[in-house]
């Protein structure tokens, strides 16, 4: 047991068997990762309503835990602009003033709870939970988050006062006060955003955000932009974070549990997608449960550092892969940059808030996947409507309720699909293949009705399936002589579904219609035996192909297409 535990819960898994030849690649990849990512960490702290320096604290915690526990050599963890507004909205939603001591304390509790929940998922090997949100819902959710980020950052971008309210109220407040904008602030914001968009065309490995950060700080210091009404970060705490325990109480846990659950769901979905995609592209294997444990531990340590929620980062993961990083040593090298900046925090005191807002708006543009939304519209109006509902739900109802709506939509959509799976009436081709009857070269045989169910047969669709079969064997002269049920497409069947098939068999006997079951060895076949169906109809009525069933049970059937 102990040896199994050690093999499954390894520390520094990607650093085992480290080779000196990997060092240069990891160093360069780590420096690129840090230089490109750190400006966004500062901006994300701003978005979360936390002290700016906590972006570095959280990034340090994320890098350390990625190196310690992550099984994916390219997986990048850090403060995430997707979940930062969820944290802020969740805390403001329970009546806490943004930026207050209580706000920061509850942010630490939320972060700890997120880490605790993700650790449970990772230790319990429940990585499948990360696949629970459908792609349209995730795309809509990210689109909604992007809209929220832009609306939340418009006041700082224009240099006007903001209010911590729901997104529609914030937008209304901005529109009512936009005439009071500060021109120098707007110029800084527009210039920063234009440079970010321009640098993004150079390539993902170019540290455009870092260059913009340096230029903005230099411009602010040289021209004393604060004297022109441009708000800057001001004095920041210097040095390493001090370890502190989150104020965990029954009241604080009760206040933050809903937000923590919502954030955990998004962390699981994003981590699952990021780690699996990067491993597939990189051609290596990963352990998704180990990666969940890494994200969970990163959040727990982040709460001890006085920071906020961490998550897997798809763009940063891509940067490490493009930089040809070999191991999670890249995270350790990136953390060194963060530590150096902590001790040199005075260098960023002159950074305009409008530049941070520009960075966040740039991030929002990147996570608003318009091309995928158009692809969904062209593929299916149903997928597009799911995406649109999730996006509007996040924007109008708030992130917490929006996530709940997104999960509900995913579950209902899945239930709808399995409740009405594909039920095909088959015809025979000249080559002896049984295909959908609407195919131009297929014909139904006289007196033979063949149906194939493609999907699970469970309590959600058992009544529907039974009614469809009853309609296929009417009491009048139109009824067939033989009903063939092809269940090779049934991937799961429960007790209610098995009972529905038995009821169809009983009605076939009552109406003197022959019945044949086509099945393959597996779960469905075992269910038919355990449920008593095979005993009722007889083993001689069970076949492995439709053709075999028709030939055996209806020898008088005309098969005019046989060679």
CORNORPE-V141437 format. One record per backbone hydrogen bond with DSSP energy under -0.5 kcal/mol. NH is the residue of the N-H (numbers start at 1). CO is the residue of the C=O. Records with the same first field share a line. If there is no record, write none. Layout:
NH=CO + CO
This chain:
5=1
6=2
7=3
8=4
9=5
10=8
12=68
14=70
15=12
16=12 + 13
18=15
22=19
23=20
26=22
27=23
28=24
29=25
30=26
31=27
32=28
33=29
34=30
35=31
36=32
37=33
38=34
40=37
41=37
42=38
43=39
44=40
45=41
46=42
47=43
48=44
49=46
50=45
54=51
55=52
56=53
57=53
58=54
59=55
60=56
61=57
62=58
63=59
64=60
65=61
66=62
67=63
68=64
69=65
70=65 + 66
73=71
75=72
78=311
80=309
84=80
85=81
87=83
88=84
89=85
90=86
91=87
92=88
93=89
94=90 + 91
95=92
96=91
100=97
104=100
105=101
106=102
107=103
108=104
109=105
110=106
111=107
112=108
113=109
114=110
115=111
116=112
117=113
118=114
119=115
120=116
121=117
122=118
123=119
124=120
125=122
126=121
129=126
130=127
131=128
132=129
138=134
139=135
140=136
141=137
142=138
143=139
144=140
145=141
146=142
147=143
148=144
149=145
150=146
151=147
152=148
153=149
154=150
155=151
157=153
158=154
159=155
160=155
165=163
170=166
171=167
172=168
173=169
174=170
175=171
176=172
177=173 + 174
178=174
180=177
181=178
182=158
183=181
186=182
187=183
188=184
189=185
190=186
191=187
192=188
193=189
194=190
195=191
196=192
197=193
198=194
199=195
200=196
201=197 + 198
202=199
203=199
206=203
208=206
211=207
212=208
213=209
214=210
215=211
216=212
217=213
218=214
219=215
220=216
221=217
222=218
223=219
224=220
225=220
227=224
228=225
229=226
230=225
231=229
233=351
234=349
239=342
244=304
248=246
249=247
253=249
254=250
255=251
256=252
257=253
260=256
261=257
262=258
263=259
264=260
265=261
266=262
267=263
268=264
269=265
270=266
271=267
272=268
273=269
274=270
275=271
276=272
277=273
278=274
279=275
280=276
281=277
282=278
283=279
284=279
288=286
291=287
292=288
293=289
294=290
295=291
296=292
297=293
298=294
299=295
300=296
301=297
302=298
303=299
304=300
305=301
306=303
307=302
311=78
313=76
314=312
317=313
318=314
319=315
320=316
321=317
322=318
323=319
324=321
325=320
330=327
331=328
332=328
333=329
334=330
335=331
336=332
337=333
338=334
339=335
340=336
341=337
342=338
343=339
344=340
345=342
347=344
348=345
349=346
351=348
353=231
354=231
355=352
356=352
357=353
358=354
359=355
360=356
361=357
362=358
363=359
364=360
365=361
366=362
367=363
368=364
369=367
370=368
373=369
374=370
375=371
376=372
377=373
378=374
379=375
380=376
384=380
385=381
386=382
387=383
388=384
389=385
390=386
391=387
392=388
393=389
394=390
395=391
396=392
397=393
398=393 + 394
402=398
403=399
404=400
405=401
406=402
407=403
408=404
409=405
410=406
411=407
412=408
413=409
414=410
415=411
416=412
417=413
418=414
419=415
420=416
421=418
422=454
424=422 + 452
426=424 + 450
427=435
428=443
429=433
430=441
432=429
435=427 + 433
437=425
439=436
442=439
443=428
448=445
449=482
451=484
452=424
453=486
454=422 + 452
455=453 + 489
457=492
458=456
461=458
462=458
465=461
466=462
467=463
468=464
469=465
470=466
471=467
472=468
473=469 + 470
479=476
480=472
481=447
482=447
483=514
484=449 + 482
485=483 + 516
486=451 + 484
487=485 + 518
490=487
491=489
494=457
498=494
499=495
500=496
501=497
502=498
503=499
504=500
505=501
506=502
507=503
508=504
509=505
510=506
511=507
512=509
513=508
514=481
516=483
517=541
518=485
519=517 + 543
525=520
526=522
527=523
528=524
529=525
530=526
531=527
532=529
533=528
534=528
536=532
537=533
538=534
541=538
542=539
543=517
549=545
550=546
551=547
552=548
553=549
554=550
557=554
559=557
560=558
562=559
